[in-house]
Amino acid sequence: MVKCIVIGAGPAGMSASLYLKRAGIDVLIMEEGVPGGEMLKTDKIENYLGFDSISGGDLALKMSKQLKNLGISIIKDKVVSVSKKDKFIVKTLNSEYVADYVIVATGRVPLKLGLKGENDLLNRGVSYCATCDGAFYRDEDVAIVGGGDSALTEALYLSDICHKVYVIVRKDLRASEILKNRVKNKDNIVILKNILVNDFVFDDRLTGINLNNGDKLAIKGLFIAIGGKPNLDFLSDLKIDINNGYIKTNEKMESSVKGLYAVGDVRDKDFYQIITAASDGAVAALSIREEN
Ligand SMILES: Cc1cc2nc3c(=O)[nH]c(=O)nc-3n(C[C@H](O)[C@H](O)[C@H](O)COP(=O)(O)OP(=O)(O)OC[C@H]3O[C@@H](n4cnc5c(N)ncnc54)[C@H](O)[C@@H]3O)c2cc1C
């Protein structure tokens, strides 16, 4: 029996645990992999306050050390189900826990194009986050794959940094009118509709892409913005309000299930960043403290 179980040791879960522990609330944090989450996939973070530039691995290590110094132990285990009677029952691959509160901080997996070389080119020309990596492509030609709101938001962001931004859409743009109009007013954004990326051209880094109309684009960066899949299969026993696959919360990070909070990338929100994930974690923990 524990007061609060945090599922996932990315920045959201680690921040929640830190705030809970400092508030004197008994907390256990479960992580199926290595603490750090998606941060571990990037070698340069330049937008997290307090660090001019730091690798994702180093930032993750600093965060997990901070937890360790506070006496918070991260249990290496995968949560397979969460159910609720009067309390929450959290089942993992190896054990079962009972808790008054659960904070879900399990993040999401960005959807991939599934093309040859995609994994190897991560951080070497291929990225899933323009806000994170756009600055590495200053004055270069880049492309974005995707036609939704996030793809166009990223295109607008990149258009202020990069020389030319191609937006490659499988069919037509699905984004809101306001974003479409903003994009139209940008001279350096080119929309390519009804087009697919056939394959990547690369040596040790991406140098271009071949399109299914026979054209080749010489670009230094390709941003894939075709959505993400939140990790929440283990919540299927609970009736949680979901929007577009993400957990809906109020401003306190409470889901529709009393006592269950969602923080970070698994939550339905506008901005998916380390700093916003850490902020969500702090808010959830402080909301739980308020109740106790
Ligand atoms: C390539 C890349 C580069 C990025 N660069 C930046 C950047 O420069 N700046 C920035 O601000 N943001 C960046 N981001 C975004 C940032 O990494 C995420 O917004 C942030 O990590 C989200 O934090 P989170 O804690 O919500 O989720 P995550 O970091 O995804 O952590 C979730 C954790 O939960 C664990 N987990 C999942 N399911 C279970 C389960 N069933 N049981 C136990 N554990 C589970 C996972 O193993 C993982 O460790 C980048 C993302 C990517 C992919």
The ligand as an SDF file (V2000), in Angstrom:
LIG
                    3D

 53 58  0  0  0  0  0  0  0  0999 V2000
   13.8430   13.0100  -30.8880 C   0  0  0  0  0  0  0  0  0  0  0  0
   13.1910   13.9000  -29.8630 C   0  0  0  0  0  0  0  0  0  0  0  0
   13.8250   15.0590  -29.5060 C   0  0  0  0  0  0  0  0  0  0  0  0
   13.2400   15.8840  -28.5340 C   0  0  0  0  0  0  0  0  0  0  0  0
   13.9170   17.0260  -28.2040 N   0  0  0  0  0  0  0  0  0  0  0  0
   13.3600   17.8470  -27.2750 C   0  0  0  0  0  0  0  0  0  0  0  0
   14.0300   19.0780  -26.9180 C   0  0  0  0  0  0  0  0  0  0  0  0
   15.0960   19.4090  -27.4290 O   0  0  0  0  0  0  0  0  0  0  0  0
   13.4010   19.8680  -25.9990 N   0  0  0  0  0  0  0  0  0  0  0  0
   12.2030   19.5550  -25.4300 C   0  0  0  0  0  0  0  0  0  0  0  0
   11.7160   20.3090  -24.5870 O   0  0  0  0  0  0  0  0  0  0  0  0
   11.5530   18.4180  -25.7720 N   0  0  0  0  0  0  0  0  0  0  0  0
   12.1020   17.5680  -26.6720 C   0  0  0  0  0  0  0  0  0  0  0  0
   11.4300   16.4330  -27.0400 N   0  0  0  0  0  0  0  0  0  0  0  0
   10.1210   16.1540  -26.4500 C   0  0  0  0  0  0  0  0  0  0  0  0
   10.2980   15.6160  -25.0080 C   0  0  0  0  0  0  0  0  0  0  0  0
   11.2910   14.6030  -24.9970 O   0  0  0  0  0  0  0  0  0  0  0  0
    8.9770   15.0700  -24.4890 C   0  0  0  0  0  0  0  0  0  0  0  0
    7.9920   16.0850  -24.5910 O   0  0  0  0  0  0  0  0  0  0  0  0
    9.1060   14.6590  -23.0220 C   0  0  0  0  0  0  0  0  0  0  0  0
   10.1080   13.6820  -22.8670 O   0  0  0  0  0  0  0  0  0  0  0  0
    7.7750   14.0810  -22.5120 C   0  0  0  0  0  0  0  0  0  0  0  0
    7.9560   13.6690  -21.2100 O   0  0  0  0  0  0  0  0  0  0  0  0
    6.9990   12.5860  -20.5150 P   0  0  0  0  0  0  0  0  0  0  0  0
    7.5900   12.3620  -19.1650 O   0  0  0  0  0  0  0  0  0  0  0  0
    5.6060   12.9950  -20.6380 O   0  0  0  0  0  0  0  0  0  0  0  0
    7.1090   11.2670  -21.4130 O   0  0  0  0  0  0  0  0  0  0  0  0
    8.3560   10.3910  -21.8360 P   0  0  0  0  0  0  0  0  0  0  0  0
    9.5960   11.1730  -21.8670 O   0  0  0  0  0  0  0  0  0  0  0  0
    7.9180    9.6960  -23.0750 O   0  0  0  0  0  0  0  0  0  0  0  0
    8.4950    9.3120  -20.6560 O   0  0  0  0  0  0  0  0  0  0  0  0
    7.5360    8.3100  -20.4560 C   0  0  0  0  0  0  0  0  0  0  0  0
    8.1850    7.1690  -19.6970 C   0  0  0  0  0  0  0  0  0  0  0  0
    7.1730    6.2260  -19.3360 O   0  0  0  0  0  0  0  0  0  0  0  0
    7.6870    4.9020  -19.4800 C   0  0  0  0  0  0  0  0  0  0  0  0
    6.5630    3.9770  -19.6620 N   0  0  0  0  0  0  0  0  0  0  0  0
    5.6790    3.9370  -20.6970 C   0  0  0  0  0  0  0  0  0  0  0  0
    4.7610    2.9540  -20.4980 N   0  0  0  0  0  0  0  0  0  0  0  0
    5.0730    2.3690  -19.3050 C   0  0  0  0  0  0  0  0  0  0  0  0
    4.4910    1.2930  -18.5630 C   0  0  0  0  0  0  0  0  0  0  0  0
    3.4100    0.6330  -18.9830 N   0  0  0  0  0  0  0  0  0  0  0  0
    5.0730    0.9370  -17.3740 N   0  0  0  0  0  0  0  0  0  0  0  0
    6.1730    1.6020  -16.9220 C   0  0  0  0  0  0  0  0  0  0  0  0
    6.7690    2.6220  -17.6020 N   0  0  0  0  0  0  0  0  0  0  0  0
    6.2200    3.0130  -18.7780 C   0  0  0  0  0  0  0  0  0  0  0  0
    8.5740    5.0090  -20.7260 C   0  0  0  0  0  0  0  0  0  0  0  0
    9.5320    3.9600  -20.7270 O   0  0  0  0  0  0  0  0  0  0  0  0
    9.2050    6.3860  -20.5220 C   0  0  0  0  0  0  0  0  0  0  0  0
   10.4210    6.3200  -19.8270 O   0  0  0  0  0  0  0  0  0  0  0  0
   11.9910   15.5570  -27.9680 C   0  0  0  0  0  0  0  0  0  0  0  0
   11.3640   14.3770  -28.3430 C   0  0  0  0  0  0  0  0  0  0  0  0
   11.9390   13.5460  -29.2710 C   0  0  0  0  0  0  0  0  0  0  0  0
   11.2570   12.2540  -29.6490 C   0  0  0  0  0  0  0  0  0  0  0  0
  1  2  1  0
  2  3  1  0
  2 52  2  0
  3  4  2  0
  4  5  1  0
  4 50  1  0
  5  6  2  0
  6  7  1  0
  6 13  1  0
  7  8  2  0
  7  9  1  0
  9 10  1  0
 10 11  2  0
 10 12  1  0
 12 13  2  0
 13 14  1  0
 14 15  1  0
 14 50  1  0
 15 16  1  0
 16 17  1  0
 16 18  1  0
 18 19  1  0
 18 20  1  0
 20 21  1  0
 20 22  1  0
 22 23  1  0
 23 24  1  0
 24 25  2  0
 24 26  1  0
 24 27  1  0
 27 28  1  0
 28 29  2  0
 28 30  1  0
 28 31  1  0
 31 32  1  0
 32 33  1  0
 33 34  1  0
 33 48  1  0
 34 35  1  0
 35 36  1  0
 35 46  1  0
 36 37  1  0
 36 45  1  0
 37 38  2  0
 38 39  1  0
 39 40  1  0
 39 45  2  0
 40 41  1  0
 40 42  2  0
 42 43  1  0
 43 44  2  0
 44 45  1  0
 46 47  1  0
 46 48  1  0
 48 49  1  0
 50 51  2  0
 51 52  1  0
 52 53  1  0
M  END
$$$$
